Amino acid sequence: MTGGAAWDVVVVGAGVAGLVAARDLVRAGRRVVLVDGRDTPGGAVRGHDVAGLRLDAGAESFATRGGAVAALLAELGLADDVVTPEPLGAWVHLTSGNGPLPRTGLLGVPAHPLAADVRRTLGTPGALRAALDLVLPARVGARATTFGALVRARMGDAVADRLVHPVVGGVHAADPDDLATDTVAPGLAAARAGAGGSLARGVRALRASAPAGSAVQGLRGGIHRLVDALVADVTGHGGVVLTRTRATSLVRDGVFVVRTEPAGAASGAVPPTTAAGELRAPRVLLATPQAPALLAGLGATDLTSVATDDGVPVTLVTLVLDAPVLDAAPRGTGVLVGPGVTDVTAKALTHATAKWGWLGRTAPTGRHVVRLSFGRAPASGAGGADGVPPADALLDVALADAATLLGVPLPADALAGHAVVRWTQSLPRPSAAHRAAVASVRAAVAELPGVAVCGAWAAGTGLASVVPDARAAAATLLDATPDVPDAPDTPVQN
Ligand SMILES: Cc1cc2nc3c(=O)[nH]c(=O)nc-3n(C[C@H](O)[C@H](O)[C@H](O)COP(=O)(O)OP(=O)(O)OC[C@H]3O[C@@H](n4cnc5c(N)ncnc54)[C@H](O)[C@@H]3O)c2cc1C
């Protein structure tokens, strides 16, 4: 508690980053208010209801690397609900047809280049070229500045184009030829160095050092349950979450002042939690991609010209289908789409009821959940410039793409329900320019006592990056002795 201020910390953004940081702050006794412009907290990890099923609207899993997400889930009492995807494998849809993705690998890089699934997708010449990696000298690829260039140098174009491009495109909505290896595959460079430069052996070493089991896990009932648990813990410790409240500016007036405006239309079904006006506190935590613009308002440094990457907007179409033909999971857990493909517009499909056993058992017999993502313009196809079909055609395209990718007929009357969610600013591409922009924001924040930033826009996409970064940000505020004086008694307007 700090003097007479109404709050100790204002948190902007109640996605997982803001909620995780807020949880650590309230549990340390700080009075915390979070604001979020949407009508529900959770950001990209929120849930939604489709055809009577409670489903993830965005993220559906977490990477196990680092162990931070599993540790958080354990703290929240959710450890027993952590689940592993069904071991059905995934597929890639290429101009040359469908093939399995390597069962052992990293971001499409095969750990065993001559394995049967790799030979099937690459063909024998492509697999033999990939296996050359095992004997090439360490200097090959040493100067590669991107992940794509490294893969091409060590394993050839077939691995880069048919395996790595679809997987990295699916995870990061970006081209591996634009991304630094350290950014997309932390630890791979060191693992490779210890393996004589071999990419395949480096991947094996990384996989061996990871926690046993799957590289990704989920939560029984959906990963959005993490948000429910975080909100319950934050509010249970006296924190306040104000939804439909957008932060518009940040200034310093003795303490930090976050100006807000109501966002979105009020609905009778939602409690009136909007706040208009100002929130004042001696500390502020910005868990939003709009942090650089908000920080510029402090005048401490000129961040107005800093541009972090917003990422490619992604449109996620969820189809709930009465289609017993899918009981056999014809494409395992899902399909990623390779470059140059023209017979579908979607860039990826997840067969959610096949991937997650709990969901398959929850859905009525013969009913299936399929998620398709659109958003990276393929060479051609029905998408517009952003790779997303127009709204009035989207559902038809999604159904047709699902049938093509899954290799089964899916008539329109199989559709029991659907949802369309458009994600913007949610998947920043970790290019060199983006990382430089983030570094300059972090440098500016280091000069601003009482201010912290976190979130995927700074830490990188994915809960495995976001969670430890948010906890580190909260720790800096717990340590910080701000150089701003305490506020006089200031009523909070909410
Ligand atoms: C479709 C999709 C699928 C994904 N799948 C996975 C997955 O399977 N596994 C995985 O690990 N990761 C996945 N991710 C990525 C992961 O969800 C994100 O990296 C992570 O949730 C980001 O959390 P965040 O809190 O940083 O940002 P966000 O979740 O974007 O939250 C930011 C919040 O801030 C609010 N906000 C922004 N500006 C303001 C403002 N000015 N005032 C008030 N509020 C504001 C927003 O409304 C939002 O709620 C996925 C992302 C998407 C979009």
The ligand as a Gaussian input file, in Angstrom:
#p B3LYP/6-31G(d) Opt

LIG

0 1
 C       -5.566000     -17.690000     -32.740000
 C       -4.424000     -17.824000     -31.777000
 C       -3.989000     -19.080000     -31.375000
 C       -2.925000     -19.199000     -30.493000
 N       -2.547000     -20.443000     -30.085000
 C       -1.600000     -20.569000     -29.125000
 C       -1.310000     -21.842000     -28.571000
 O       -1.931000     -22.843000     -28.929000
 N       -0.341000     -21.904000     -27.619000
 C        0.320000     -20.795000     -27.157000
 O        1.179000     -20.898000     -26.272000
 N        0.042000     -19.579000     -27.657000
 C       -0.906000     -19.454000     -28.622000
 N       -1.212000     -18.220000     -29.108000
 C       -0.464000     -17.070000     -28.618000
 C       -0.855000     -16.714000     -27.195000
 O       -2.242000     -16.834000     -27.052000
 C       -0.419000     -15.284000     -26.940000
 O        0.979000     -15.148000     -27.175000
 C       -0.722000     -14.825000     -25.517000
 O       -2.014000     -15.222000     -25.101000
 C       -0.563000     -13.323000     -25.454000
 O       -0.957000     -12.837000     -24.196000
 P       -0.896000     -11.275000     -23.907000
 O       -1.524000     -11.070000     -22.595000
 O        0.491000     -10.795000     -24.141000
 O       -1.734000     -10.591000     -25.077000
 P       -3.270000     -10.668000     -25.419000
 O       -3.809000     -12.019000     -25.187000
 O       -3.388000     -10.088000     -26.790000
 O       -3.955000      -9.699000     -24.366000
 C       -3.825000      -8.321000     -24.425000
 C       -5.061000      -7.737000     -23.785000
 O       -4.888000      -6.326000     -23.692000
 C       -6.092000      -5.710000     -24.027000
 N       -5.729000      -4.362000     -24.474000
 C       -4.946000      -4.029000     -25.513000
 N       -4.828000      -2.690000     -25.583000
 C       -5.550000      -2.180000     -24.571000
 C       -5.815000      -0.841000     -24.109000
 N       -5.304000       0.235000     -24.731000
 N       -6.591000      -0.683000     -23.035000
 C       -7.125000      -1.751000     -22.390000
 N       -6.905000      -3.031000     -22.792000
 C       -6.127000      -3.240000     -23.858000
 C       -6.711000      -6.580000     -25.085000
 O       -8.118000      -6.413000     -25.151000
 C       -6.310000      -7.967000     -24.610000
 O       -7.296000      -8.555000     -23.795000
 C       -2.281000     -18.048000     -29.999000
 C       -2.718000     -16.780000     -30.405000
 C       -3.776000     -16.662000     -31.272000
 C       -4.249000     -15.303000     -31.676000

